[in-house]
Amino acid sequence: MAERASDRVVRLLGMIAFLDRHEGASVDELARLFGVSNQQVMADVDTLWVSGTPGYLPYDLIDFDFSSYQRGVVRLTESRGMTRPLRLSAREGVALVAALRALDAGLGGALDDERAQVVRSALAKLTAAVGDAAGTVDVSLTLAAAPAVASALATALREGRRLHVRYVNAADVASEREVDPIRLVTDTDRSYLLGWCHAVEGERLFRVDRILSARVLDVPAEQHPVPPGGGEFVPGDDGALVTLHLTSHGRWVAESTPVQEVRNLPDGSFEIDLRIVSPAWLRHLVLQAADDVLDVRPVSVAADVAQVARAALAAYGPLADLPADALVQDGGA
């Protein structure tokens, strides 16, 4: 899956904080610590080396010891203040209070006692620090699930019990499964249940809004270790492989869509490989990014999307052949 820019920024900041507390660390050690390859660590260091504070002259940049780096050891010599304690503005404090209140209200029942206490403790401290401004915050967060489903998920996670769920996948195929819930995870748009699916004997992510029904079973959930990166959607090998060639302006597609591989090309464009289960979903994606799509492979997929686009235009009838200014005049008349 293509790495999100926000994930890389978090890792870069974490790397600076770690190196500031240590005299140095090998590339191998940093790779293990942050769960990336040695090549990615070196790419991260190269990026940090040309980053800094406004002015961006040599003495404004984050710096490392070059001789150590040549020996495979990363030693930070100038952090440019990136490790100073964070001081929040009133606006930032209110935003965090809003996020924590939403988390506590929407997911608090699904958290174990230790995590719930951490959320509430942080919320209490931030509320006290923000003061009167915290009283203006009124937000809510939902799981985009039927109340009965949300209640069953919370109960199963809290009590460590197995679930029987009826689930519909991206291809609109419904199935019934028994699942050992592990945890709830969220991204910017959706919530997921990470669990061990006994139907496939493997770890799976279930979109909460696609769980049609859920029933807590009188069976203890088995413990299943979660590997690094668990809870992130990774496309499997059961769909058709499709390649999209996009302009640089289409980078949002790689960052917001689960992909198998991203290949950057010399002219600034790039290619992504996707495993597709739902052709309708792919049509929507290609039409949404149409201005930035340079090529689609296989050709049959491109022909299918083009046919859908032509059918949409044909639905406008005679209006499809009129220039835009004529449509505006007709509308004004």
Rosetta silent file (secondary structure, phi, psi, omega in degrees, C-alpha in Angstrom):
SEQUENCE: MAERASDRVVRLLGMIAFLDRHEGASVDELARLFGVSNQQVMADVDTLWVSGTPGYLPYDLIDFDFSSYQRGVVRLTESRGMTRPLRLSAREGVALVAALRALDAGLGGALDDERAQVVRSALAKLTAAVGDAAGTVDVSLTLAAAPAVASALATALREGRRLHVRYVNAADVASEREVDPIRLVTDTDRSYLLGWCHAVEGERLFRVDRILSARVLDVPAEQHPVPPGGGEFVPGDDGALVTLHLTSHGRWVAESTPVQEVRNLPDGSFEIDLRIVSPAWLRHLVLQAADDVLDVRPVSVAADVAQVARAALAAYGPLADLPADALVQDGGA
SCORE:     score description
SCORE:     0.000 S_00000001
   1 L     0.000  137.736  179.305    0.000    0.000    0.000 S_00000001
   2 L   -63.088  137.509 -179.080    1.305    3.456   -0.829 S_00000001
   3 L   -74.695  134.602  175.778    2.494    5.283    2.270 S_00000001
   4 L   -73.489  145.570  178.958    0.416    8.261    3.298 S_00000001
   5 H   -58.941  -38.596 -178.807    2.303   11.554    3.577 S_00000001
   6 H   -64.433  -36.333  178.585    0.969   11.988    7.132 S_00000001
   7 H   -65.681  -38.874 -179.560    2.387    8.583    8.176 S_00000001
   8 H   -69.557  -38.325  178.457    5.821    9.496    6.882 S_00000001
   9 H   -60.511  -43.252  178.404    5.780   12.857    8.666 S_00000001
  10 H   -59.716  -42.909 -179.775    4.987   11.081   11.955 S_00000001
  11 H   -66.542  -41.329  179.480    7.910    8.694   11.401 S_00000001
  12 H   -60.727  -44.009  179.033   10.303   11.537   10.506 S_00000001
  13 H   -66.455  -39.616  177.681    9.402   13.425   13.687 S_00000001
  14 H   -63.882  -36.223  178.964    9.698   10.233   15.730 S_00000001
  15 H   -64.619  -42.217  178.322   13.132    9.582   14.248 S_00000001
  16 H   -62.607  -46.139 -179.621   14.352   13.026   15.280 S_00000001
  17 H   -60.706  -42.000 -179.795   13.011   12.568   18.824 S_00000001
  18 H   -64.927  -46.602 -177.236   14.667    9.143   19.139 S_00000001
  19 H   -68.237  -27.887  178.453   18.028   10.313   17.819 S_00000001
  20 H   -67.716  -27.135 -179.502   17.965   13.370   20.089 S_00000001
  21 H   -92.205   -4.706 -178.606   17.847   11.034   23.113 S_00000001
  22 L  -129.577  152.423 -179.415   20.624    8.750   21.855 S_00000001
  23 L   -68.495  -21.318 -178.750   24.181    9.369   20.749 S_00000001
  24 L   166.883  162.207  179.042   23.501    7.570   17.506 S_00000001
  25 E  -148.210  144.605  178.775   21.791    4.524   16.050 S_00000001
  26 E   -72.188  158.858  177.153   22.621    2.191   13.205 S_00000001
  27 H   -60.636  -38.929  178.637   20.507    2.154   10.069 S_00000001
  28 H   -60.949  -43.134 -178.343   19.560   -1.453   10.927 S_00000001
  29 H   -64.920  -43.304  179.450   18.363   -0.419   14.401 S_00000001
  30 H   -65.218  -37.826  179.026   16.253    2.448   13.063 S_00000001
  31 H   -62.846  -43.204  178.585   14.726    0.182   10.426 S_00000001
  32 H   -66.446  -42.724 -175.839   13.677   -2.341   13.088 S_00000001
  33 H   -64.208  -40.960 -174.749   12.408    0.346   15.444 S_00000001
  34 H  -101.340    2.782  173.180   10.224    2.116   12.864 S_00000001
  35 L    68.122   35.860  178.769    9.209   -0.987   10.889 S_00000001
  36 L  -130.640  176.696  179.833   10.654    0.061    7.521 S_00000001
  37 L   -81.371  163.377  175.396   13.497   -1.039    5.255 S_00000001
  38 H   -59.283  -38.822  179.655   17.090    0.170    5.502 S_00000001
  39 H   -62.817  -36.822  179.106   16.606    1.950    2.179 S_00000001
  40 H   -69.488  -37.841  176.480   13.604    3.837    3.586 S_00000001
  41 H   -59.236  -45.850 -179.342   15.599    4.923    6.650 S_00000001
  42 H   -65.376  -37.010  176.428   18.311    6.350    4.394 S_00000001
  43 H   -65.174  -38.000  178.439   15.684    8.094    2.257 S_00000001
  44 H   -64.894  -43.485  178.952   14.170    9.571    5.439 S_00000001
  45 H   -62.749  -41.943  178.087   17.543   10.849    6.610 S_00000001
  46 H   -60.087  -37.918  178.137   18.170   12.402    3.185 S_00000001
  47 H   -68.057  -44.359 -179.843   14.809   14.188    3.466 S_00000001
  48 H   -64.488  -32.198 -176.136   15.507   15.439    6.987 S_00000001
  49 H   -63.807  -24.060  179.942   18.942   16.626    5.933 S_00000001
  50 L  -111.775   21.803  178.031   17.359   19.241    3.647 S_00000001
  51 L  -112.997  154.437  179.013   14.556   20.180    6.087 S_00000001
  52 E   177.289 -149.459 -177.859   14.594   22.895    8.694 S_00000001
  53 L  -100.291  159.439 -177.511   13.264   26.277    9.722 S_00000001
  54 L   -50.400  141.677 -169.465   12.360   29.203    7.426 S_00000001
  55 L   115.733  -51.862  172.462   15.353   30.649    5.676 S_00000001
  56 L    54.355   28.995  168.763   16.487   27.140    4.712 S_00000001
  57 L   -82.913  168.546 -175.353   20.132   28.141    4.526 S_00000001
  58 H   -50.959  -39.510 -178.115   22.683   25.536    5.674 S_00000001
  59 H   -80.719   -1.114  175.250   22.608   26.737    9.297 S_00000001
  60 H   -97.566   -2.751 -170.991   18.773   26.564    9.319 S_00000001
  61 E   -99.837  151.616  169.346   18.664   22.864    8.436 S_00000001
  62 L   -61.200  139.453 -173.834   18.492   19.676   10.503 S_00000001
  63 E  -133.632  151.377  178.152   21.982   18.169   10.431 S_00000001
  64 E  -128.635  159.945  177.349   23.662   14.796   10.909 S_00000001
  65 L   -78.197  115.510 -173.302   27.265   13.712   11.349 S_00000001
  66 H   -67.156  -40.609 -177.259   28.431   12.806    7.861 S_00000001
  67 H   -65.516  -37.303  177.044   31.360   10.601    8.879 S_00000001
  68 H   -66.133  -41.211 -177.997   29.110    8.496   11.130 S_00000001
  69 H   -61.738  -36.321  178.073   26.531    8.199    8.364 S_00000001
  70 H   -64.580  -23.356  179.221   29.183    6.812    6.003 S_00000001
  71 L   -93.473    6.764  179.369   29.756    4.041    8.561 S_00000001
  72 L    84.595   17.449  179.175   26.027    3.185    8.666 S_00000001
  73 E  -118.778  131.835 -179.945   25.357    5.083   11.902 S_00000001
  74 E  -101.219  117.855  179.512   22.883    7.982   12.094 S_00000001
  75 L  -126.669  118.705 -178.343   23.892   10.663   14.632 S_00000001
  76 E   -78.765  130.233  177.599   21.859   13.841   14.951 S_00000001
  77 E  -113.386  -19.559  179.456   23.914   17.007   15.465 S_00000001
  78 E  -149.384  115.910 -177.111   21.260   19.718   14.987 S_00000001
  79 L   -95.711   -8.244 -178.690   17.521   19.250   15.583 S_00000001
  80 L    54.580   37.765  174.979   16.508   22.866   14.854 S_00000001
  81 L    75.848    7.966 -177.222   14.258   22.877   17.924 S_00000001
  82 L   -70.124  -13.061 -178.545   12.123   19.961   16.707 S_00000001
  83 L  -103.992    5.710  175.921   12.496   18.228   20.091 S_00000001
  84 L   -67.129  147.381  178.902   11.311   21.132   22.259 S_00000001
  85 L   -56.117  140.722 -179.065    8.139   20.369   24.283 S_00000001
  86 L   -73.080  131.633  175.373    4.977   21.118   22.315 S_00000001
  87 L  -116.018  118.474 -175.401    3.075   24.214   23.434 S_00000001
  88 L   -87.468  141.549  169.815   -0.511   24.283   22.237 S_00000001
  89 L   -77.491  167.647  178.969   -2.414   27.392   21.292 S_00000001
  90 H   -59.268  -40.177 -179.044   -5.957   27.804   22.657 S_00000001
  91 H   -64.466  -42.197  179.450   -7.345   26.811   19.265 S_00000001
  92 H   -66.739  -38.933  178.463   -5.217   23.651   19.117 S_00000001
  93 H   -62.346  -43.141  178.392   -6.191   22.752   22.681 S_00000001
  94 H   -62.607  -40.298  179.004   -9.897   23.094   21.877 S_00000001
  95 H   -61.958  -40.441  178.968   -9.441   20.888   18.785 S_00000001
  96 H   -69.571  -38.523  176.059   -7.829   18.161   20.903 S_00000001
  97 H   -59.949  -43.645  179.178  -10.570   18.423   23.539 S_00000001
  98 H   -60.362  -44.757 -178.341  -13.149   17.996   20.764 S_00000001
  99 H   -64.501  -42.958 -178.325  -11.342   14.931   19.384 S_00000001
 100 H   -69.803  -37.189  176.955  -10.990   13.279   22.796 S_00000001
 101 H   -64.179  -41.458  178.711  -14.625   13.954   23.738 S_00000001
 102 H   -64.013  -41.300  179.239  -15.749   12.427   20.450 S_00000001
 103 H   -63.660  -44.447 -178.576  -13.495    9.412   21.019 S_00000001
 104 H   -66.292  -41.288 -177.769  -14.762    8.899   24.558 S_00000001
 105 H   -72.298  -40.754 -174.352  -18.420    9.287   23.579 S_00000001
 106 H   -86.555  -34.295 -173.780  -18.305    7.172   20.430 S_00000001
 107 H  -120.717   -2.970 -175.404  -15.765    4.468   21.255 S_00000001
 108 H   -55.282  -37.878 -179.122  -15.373    4.593   25.029 S_00000001
 109 H   -68.571  -19.342 -179.241  -17.589    1.575   25.540 S_00000001
 110 H   -95.043   -5.844 -179.402  -15.413   -0.514   23.222 S_00000001
 111 L   -88.143  149.245  173.656  -12.126    0.377   24.950 S_00000001
 112 L   -73.166  169.437 -173.484  -10.662   -1.720   27.740 S_00000001
 113 H   -58.594  -40.121 -176.940  -10.406   -0.115   31.179 S_00000001
 114 H   -65.684  -47.271 -179.352   -6.761    0.894   30.790 S_00000001
 115 H   -68.179  -39.237  178.285   -7.215    2.634   27.437 S_00000001
 116 H   -61.546  -38.884  178.981  -10.480    4.259   28.515 S_00000001
 117 H   -66.200  -38.245  177.662   -8.719    5.656   31.588 S_00000001
 118 H   -61.755  -45.443  179.691   -5.907    7.077   29.430 S_00000001
 119 H   -61.011  -47.050 -175.554   -8.437    8.846   27.190 S_00000001
 120 H   -70.782  -33.943  177.334  -10.383   10.292   30.123 S_00000001
 121 H   -66.156  -45.769  178.489   -7.262   11.335   32.014 S_00000001
 122 H   -63.316  -39.122  179.639   -5.894   13.178   28.976 S_00000001
 123 H   -64.087  -42.355 -179.862   -9.300   14.767   28.397 S_00000001
 124 H   -63.865  -42.314 -179.227   -9.515   15.997   31.986 S_00000001
 125 H   -67.708  -41.914  179.375   -6.037   17.538   31.880 S_00000001
 126 H   -67.449  -39.527  179.002   -6.616   19.234   28.525 S_00000001
 127 H   -60.709  -42.985  178.655  -10.025   20.535   29.598 S_00000001
 128 H   -64.884  -39.020 -178.869   -8.459   22.100   32.703 S_00000001
 129 H   -69.733  -37.556 -178.229   -5.631   23.623   30.637 S_00000001
 130 H   -74.396  -32.506  177.128   -7.954   25.067   27.993 S_00000001
 131 H    79.394 -141.990 -173.950  -10.300   26.553   30.595 S_00000001
 132 H   -59.133  -29.981 -177.330  -13.583   28.236   29.680 S_00000001
 133 H   -61.417  -26.400 -179.342  -13.055   27.670   25.947 S_00000001
 134 H   -65.795  -24.010 -179.737  -13.582   23.933   26.489 S_00000001
 135 H   -69.537  -14.802 -179.672  -17.203   24.629   27.405 S_00000001
 136 H   -87.063   -5.953 -174.830  -17.958   25.646   23.818 S_00000001
 137 L   -86.435  125.867  176.983  -17.034   22.219   22.429 S_00000001
 138 L  -144.062   97.485 -176.771  -19.959   19.956   21.529 S_00000001
 139 L  -132.131  163.003  175.460  -19.096   17.096   19.164 S_00000001
 140 L  -143.267  152.473  179.530  -20.097   13.502   18.632 S_00000001
 141 L  -131.342  130.491  178.596  -18.532   10.511   16.885 S_00000001
 142 L  -119.685  162.216  179.205  -20.451    7.485   15.641 S_00000001
 143 L   -89.095    6.508 -177.568  -19.394    4.129   14.268 S_00000001
 144 L    53.297   38.482 -179.564  -21.728    4.488   11.254 S_00000001
 145 L  -129.894  158.327  173.952  -23.365    1.269   12.418 S_00000001
 146 L   -60.919  144.644 -178.035  -26.835    0.263   13.556 S_00000001
 147 H   -51.872  -39.699 -179.412  -27.158    0.726   17.343 S_00000001
 148 H   -65.523  -37.700  178.598  -27.510   -3.026   17.873 S_00000001
 149 H   -67.814  -47.017  179.935  -24.315   -3.692   15.888 S_00000001
 150 H   -59.484  -40.747  179.316  -22.338   -0.992   17.725 S_00000001
 151 H   -65.147  -41.229  179.830  -23.525   -2.359   21.078 S_00000001
 152 H   -65.490  -41.358  178.788  -22.553   -5.930   20.135 S_00000001
 153 H   -62.120  -45.838 -178.872  -19.076   -4.853   19.002 S_00000001
 154 H   -62.023  -43.172 -179.335  -18.493   -2.918   22.216 S_00000001
 155 H   -64.536  -46.031 -178.383  -19.674   -5.826   24.370 S_00000001
 156 H   -63.193  -41.449  179.645  -17.590   -8.432   22.528 S_00000001
 157 H   -68.241  -42.075 -177.547  -14.437   -6.304   22.704 S_00000001
 158 H   -68.509  -39.294 -175.116  -14.948   -5.412   26.361 S_00000001
 159 H   -98.439   -2.729  178.392  -15.754   -8.965   27.511 S_00000001
 160 L    66.339   46.593 -178.192  -13.452  -10.828   25.111 S_00000001
 161 E  -119.374  156.634 -177.315  -16.193  -12.871   23.423 S_00000001
 162 E   -76.486  151.958  179.408  -16.666  -14.193   19.900 S_00000001
 163 E  -114.566  145.221  166.232  -19.069  -12.559   17.435 S_00000001
 164 E  -107.898  118.120 -175.780  -21.390  -14.004   14.815 S_00000001
 165 E  -122.743  149.730  169.092  -21.710  -11.364   12.076 S_00000001
 166 E  -109.125  121.299 -167.719  -23.563  -11.030    8.802 S_00000001
 167 E  -131.377  141.799  176.252  -21.330   -9.006    6.507 S_00000001
 168 E  -115.085  128.152 -175.559  -21.553   -7.647    2.964 S_00000001
 169 L   -89.281 -174.562 -176.071  -18.278   -7.123    1.079 S_00000001
 170 L   -65.109  -22.423  178.412  -17.282   -4.616   -1.617 S_00000001
 171 L   -89.066    9.473  178.293  -18.734   -6.883   -4.309 S_00000001
 172 L    65.494   34.065  176.826  -22.150   -6.731   -2.551 S_00000001
 173 L  -107.945  123.149 -178.920  -21.968  -10.395   -1.520 S_00000001
 174 E   -90.257  146.135  177.743  -23.341  -11.178    1.949 S_00000001
 175 E  -149.777  161.818  177.254  -21.903  -13.909    4.163 S_00000001
 176 E  -114.690  135.750 -174.271  -22.116  -15.092    7.766 S_00000001
 177 E  -142.178  156.486  168.006  -18.959  -15.516    9.815 S_00000001
 178 E  -106.199  130.560 -171.225  -17.712  -16.128   13.332 S_00000001
 179 E  -131.539  133.794  169.181  -15.100  -13.581   14.333 S_00000001
 180 E   -90.701  107.551 -176.879  -12.798  -13.164   17.331 S_00000001
 181 E   -68.775  140.801  178.451  -12.673   -9.354   17.704 S_00000001
 182 E  -109.087  -53.676  176.361   -9.246   -7.823   18.279 S_00000001
 183 E  -168.970  166.097  172.133   -9.829   -4.062   18.195 S_00000001
 184 E   -93.946  138.027  176.623  -11.552   -1.197   16.432 S_00000001
 185 E  -129.873  154.979  179.545   -9.460    0.881   14.047 S_00000001
 186 E  -134.662  154.092  166.077  -10.283    4.035   12.120 S_00000001
 187 L  -120.204 -161.349 -175.376   -8.939    6.004    9.206 S_00000001
 188 L   -68.707  -20.178 -173.481   -9.970    9.461    8.044 S_00000001
 189 L  -119.051  -30.034 -168.502  -13.300    8.244    6.674 S_00000001
 190 L  -139.373  164.382  173.600  -14.373    4.923    8.195 S_00000001
 191 E  -111.954  147.102 -177.588  -14.247    2.601   11.182 S_00000001
 192 E  -133.418  150.381  168.514  -13.222   -1.061   10.956 S_00000001
 193 E  -100.137  118.974  173.070  -13.331   -4.113   13.179 S_00000001
 194 E   -89.399  121.753 -177.697  -10.011   -5.945   13.160 S_00000001
 195 E  -153.284  168.608  176.714  -10.702   -9.572   13.963 S_00000001
 196 E   -95.252  113.963 -177.174   -9.792  -13.195   13.367 S_00000001
 197 E   -89.829  119.673 -178.332  -12.258  -14.674   10.873 S_00000001
 198 L   -75.760  -16.683  178.305  -12.810  -18.401   11.456 S_00000001
 199 L   -69.283  -32.654 -178.943  -14.301  -18.817    7.968 S_00000001
 200 L  -114.466   -1.984 -178.462  -10.922  -18.111    6.353 S_00000001
 201 L    53.493   51.953  179.716   -8.730  -18.845    9.394 S_00000001
 202 E  -163.155  165.769  179.017   -7.043  -15.489    9.122 S_00000001
 203 E   -74.328  135.491 -179.693   -6.987  -11.874   10.258 S_00000001
 204 E  -141.118  154.032  172.254   -9.468   -9.622    8.448 S_00000001
 205 E  -104.066  128.473  178.504  -10.712   -6.038    8.533 S_00000001
 206 E  -114.436  119.620  175.453  -14.488   -5.597    8.494 S_00000001
 207 E   -63.869  125.536 -173.854  -15.909   -2.196    7.611 S_00000001
 208 H   -60.783  -37.640 -177.833  -18.301   -1.415   10.442 S_00000001
 209 H   -74.412   -4.268  175.589  -20.917    0.137    8.153 S_00000001
 210 H  -103.436    1.293  175.587  -21.021   -3.130    6.161 S_00000001
 211 E   -82.608  109.840 -175.457  -21.819   -5.312    9.184 S_00000001
 212 E   -75.316  -35.101  177.391  -25.527   -6.020    8.704 S_00000001
 213 E  -156.317  154.614 -179.906  -25.987   -7.736   12.070 S_00000001
 214 E  -146.394  135.750 -179.403  -23.828   -8.864   14.973 S_00000001
 215 E  -132.537  129.158  179.374  -24.530  -11.243   17.843 S_00000001
 216 E   -78.728  127.063 -178.348  -22.273  -11.850   20.837 S_00000001
 217 E   -93.871  156.062  178.169  -21.687  -15.579   21.362 S_00000001
 218 E   -86.540   50.528 -178.884  -21.226  -17.364   24.665 S_00000001
 219 E  -134.789  127.432  178.765  -17.745  -18.396   23.528 S_00000001
 220 E   -64.011  138.415  175.440  -14.502  -16.753   24.693 S_00000001
 221 L   -72.594  135.176  177.363  -12.575  -15.098   21.866 S_00000001
 222 L   -74.550  153.622  178.102   -9.203  -16.722   21.277 S_00000001
 223 L   -83.590  129.240  179.868   -6.086  -14.585   21.535 S_00000001
 224 L  -128.845  121.096  179.574   -4.486  -13.809   18.182 S_00000001
 225 L   -64.921  139.645  179.665   -1.197  -11.889   17.921 S_00000001
 226 L  -100.616  120.401 -179.256   -1.411   -8.811   15.693 S_00000001
 227 L   -70.919  164.705  174.994    1.620   -8.372   13.394 S_00000001
 228 L   -54.878  135.649 -177.667    3.211   -4.951   12.796 S_00000001
 229 L    85.438    0.311  178.217    0.875   -2.933   10.605 S_00000001
 230 L   -60.630  136.695 -177.016   -2.139   -4.928   11.775 S_00000001
 231 L   100.931   -4.497  174.191   -5.283   -2.888   11.313 S_00000001
 232 L  -100.478  135.226  179.788   -4.215   -1.412    7.992 S_00000001
 233 L   -72.978  125.778  176.546   -6.123   -2.503    4.936 S_00000001
 234 L  -124.979  123.376 -177.730   -3.840   -4.337    2.497 S_00000001
 235 L   -63.213  140.968  179.546   -5.317   -5.594   -0.771 S_00000001
 236 L   -88.714 -168.264 -177.314   -5.212   -9.341   -1.231 S_00000001
 237 L  -103.136   14.094 -174.571   -4.486  -11.452   -4.304 S_00000001
 238 L   -95.009    4.603  178.904   -8.083  -12.464   -4.992 S_00000001
 239 L  -112.409  168.003  178.211   -8.956   -9.546   -7.295 S_00000001
 240 E   -72.588  140.199  179.854   -8.032   -8.642  -10.850 S_00000001
 241 E   -83.993  125.667  179.483   -4.790   -6.671  -11.200 S_00000001
 242 E  -127.268  139.552  178.556   -5.289   -3.221  -12.751 S_00000001
 243 E  -115.485  129.255  174.781   -2.624   -0.588  -13.467 S_00000001
 244 E  -112.727  132.938  174.750   -3.348    3.137  -13.603 S_00000001
 245 E  -105.421  120.048 -171.355   -0.867    5.627  -15.078 S_00000001
 246 E  -126.012  153.513  173.277   -1.467    9.066  -13.527 S_00000001
 247 L   -73.455  169.337 -178.861   -0.043   12.577  -13.728 S_00000001
 248 H   -62.026  -27.002  179.913    1.710   14.039  -10.692 S_00000001
 249 H   -70.465  -13.440  179.974   -1.502   15.897   -9.783 S_00000001
 250 H   -92.357   17.192 -177.653   -3.176   12.522   -9.196 S_00000001
 251 H   -58.674  -26.436  179.721   -0.943   11.664   -6.238 S_00000001
 252 H   -59.045  -28.347 -179.161   -4.007   11.779   -3.995 S_00000001
 253 H   -63.946  -44.550 -179.363   -5.160    8.511   -5.568 S_00000001
 254 H   -67.216  -30.892 -176.466   -2.081    6.639   -4.283 S_00000001
 255 H   -84.440  -21.343 -175.702   -2.407    8.161   -0.817 S_00000001
 256 H  -110.390   -2.705 -175.633   -6.131    7.516   -0.368 S_00000001
 257 L  -122.418  133.098  176.179   -6.508    4.141   -2.121 S_00000001
 258 L   -64.640  116.023 -178.683   -5.121    0.739   -1.005 S_00000001
 259 L  -124.885  159.161  179.261   -2.605   -0.155   -3.708 S_00000001
 260 L   -86.416  -35.556 -176.615   -0.096   -2.951   -4.145 S_00000001
 261 E  -155.901  146.515  174.210    2.734   -0.951   -5.678 S_00000001
 262 E  -122.117  130.394  178.107    3.630    2.600   -6.718 S_00000001
 263 E  -122.042  114.570  177.660    6.198    3.262   -9.457 S_00000001
 264 E   -82.776  134.341 -176.397    7.457    6.814   -9.896 S_00000001
 265 L  -106.429  155.234 -174.023    8.458    7.653  -13.471 S_00000001
 266 L   -57.681  -29.696 -177.234   11.178   10.071  -14.668 S_00000001
 267 L   -83.763    5.525  179.179    8.698   12.583  -16.134 S_00000001
 268 L    96.160  -15.204  175.163    6.965   13.082  -12.757 S_00000001
 269 L   -79.703  177.369 -179.384    4.014   10.827  -13.512 S_00000001
 270 E  -155.198  163.063  177.493    3.570    7.498  -11.731 S_00000001
 271 E  -120.054  146.101  173.925    1.853    4.116  -11.980 S_00000001
 272 E  -128.367  144.094  174.182   -0.119    2.230   -9.348 S_00000001
 273 E  -106.465  131.216  179.317   -1.176   -1.424   -9.251 S_00000001
 274 E  -126.996  147.792  169.856   -4.525   -2.279   -7.627 S_00000001
 275 E   -99.219  120.412 -171.632   -6.357   -5.524   -6.929 S_00000001
 276 E  -108.760  124.838  173.919   -9.997   -4.971   -7.904 S_00000001
 277 L   -99.775  -37.120 -176.841  -12.929   -6.913   -6.474 S_00000001
 278 L  -113.053  108.602  177.264  -15.684   -4.490   -7.476 S_00000001
 279 H   -58.546  -33.882 -179.645  -15.647   -3.174  -11.097 S_00000001
 280 H   -63.455  -39.109  178.096  -18.188   -0.506  -10.095 S_00000001
 281 H   -63.777  -41.973 -179.970  -15.759    0.857   -7.497 S_00000001
 282 H   -64.617  -43.341  178.330  -12.975    1.012  -10.098 S_00000001
 283 H   -56.755  -44.755 -179.697  -15.197    2.836  -12.602 S_00000001
 284 H   -61.365  -44.001 -178.887  -16.017    5.430   -9.969 S_00000001
 285 H   -62.802  -47.126 -177.177  -12.324    5.895   -9.084 S_00000001
 286 H   -65.705  -41.281  179.114  -11.174    6.287  -12.712 S_00000001
 287 H   -67.735  -34.606  178.712  -13.974    8.708  -13.582 S_00000001
 288 H   -66.523  -35.524 -178.635  -13.267   10.715  -10.434 S_00000001
 289 L  -102.243   19.433 -170.330   -9.576   11.030  -11.394 S_00000001
 290 H   -53.824  -39.000 -177.449  -10.228   11.245  -15.147 S_00000001
 291 H   -64.240  -22.126 -176.883   -8.332   14.522  -15.675 S_00000001
 292 H  -108.693    2.021 -179.178   -5.159   12.918  -14.315 S_00000001
 293 E   -85.989  121.578  178.280   -5.460    9.434  -15.889 S_00000001
 294 E   -97.509  -30.544 -177.649   -2.950    8.864  -18.702 S_00000001
 295 E  -161.509  150.754  176.120   -3.452    5.134  -19.237 S_00000001
 296 E  -132.833  130.101  177.386   -5.390    2.160  -17.866 S_00000001
 297 E  -128.550  138.611    3.943   -4.322   -1.463  -18.188 S_00000001
 298 L   -73.930  164.887 -176.358   -5.684   -3.920  -19.166 S_00000001
 299 H   -60.459  -32.099 -178.426   -7.363   -2.283  -22.162 S_00000001
 300 H   -61.102  -33.932  178.429  -10.650   -4.040  -21.385 S_00000001
 301 H   -69.020  -42.981  177.880  -10.933   -2.043  -18.154 S_00000001
 302 H   -60.548  -41.647  179.749  -10.331    1.228  -20.010 S_00000001
 303 H   -64.831  -37.674  179.521  -13.002    0.268  -22.560 S_00000001
 304 H   -65.305  -44.955  179.249  -15.467   -0.542  -19.776 S_00000001
 305 H   -64.893  -40.890  179.644  -14.933    2.819  -18.057 S_00000001
 306 H   -63.139  -38.969  178.991  -15.194    4.654  -21.401 S_00000001
 307 H   -63.260  -41.513  178.416  -18.481    2.896  -22.159 S_00000001
 308 H   -63.820  -41.599  179.496  -19.915    3.978  -18.805 S_00000001
 309 H   -63.907  -41.678  178.753  -18.793    7.569  -19.438 S_00000001
 310 H   -65.015  -38.260  178.830  -20.405    7.564  -22.898 S_00000001
 311 H   -64.909  -36.900  178.135  -23.625    6.159  -21.461 S_00000001
 312 H   -65.617  -41.547  178.037  -23.674    8.930  -18.874 S_00000001
 313 H   -66.088  -39.588 -178.694  -23.251   11.569  -21.586 S_00000001
 314 H   -64.129  -26.948 -179.642  -25.924    9.949  -23.740 S_00000001
 315 L   -64.301  -20.511  178.027  -28.351   10.232  -20.844 S_00000001
 316 L   -79.038  -10.957  178.145  -28.290   13.992  -21.369 S_00000001
 317 H    63.224 -138.628 -177.680  -29.754   13.492  -24.844 S_00000001
 318 H   -58.765  -25.255 -179.121  -29.612   16.552  -27.127 S_00000001
 319 H   -63.576  -25.967 -176.890  -28.059   18.604  -24.301 S_00000001
 320 H   -64.902  -24.632 -177.116  -24.831   16.606  -24.635 S_00000001
 321 H   -93.615   -4.769 -178.213  -24.097   18.195  -28.028 S_00000001
 322 L   -85.829  145.028  174.442  -24.657   21.804  -26.945 S_00000001
 323 L   -66.959  159.141 -175.204  -21.737   24.079  -25.973 S_00000001
 324 H   -60.937  -38.065 -176.901  -21.483   25.061  -22.322 S_00000001
 325 H   -67.365  -31.269  177.810  -22.460   28.719  -22.945 S_00000001
 326 H   -67.871  -36.824  178.107  -25.687   27.612  -24.643 S_00000001
 327 H   -64.700  -39.326  178.696  -26.581   25.504  -21.621 S_00000001
 328 H   -63.532  -43.180  179.796  -26.042   28.516  -19.369 S_00000001
 329 H   -64.832  -41.439  179.630  -28.265   30.695  -21.607 S_00000001
 330 H   -63.591  -39.296 -179.635  -30.993   28.046  -21.711 S_00000001
 331 H   -65.828  -36.934 -179.560  -30.831   27.704  -17.964 S_00000001
 332 H   -72.298  -27.983  179.548  -31.104   31.469  -17.528 S_00000001
 333 L   -70.788    0.000    0.000  -34.093   31.618  -19.864 S_00000001
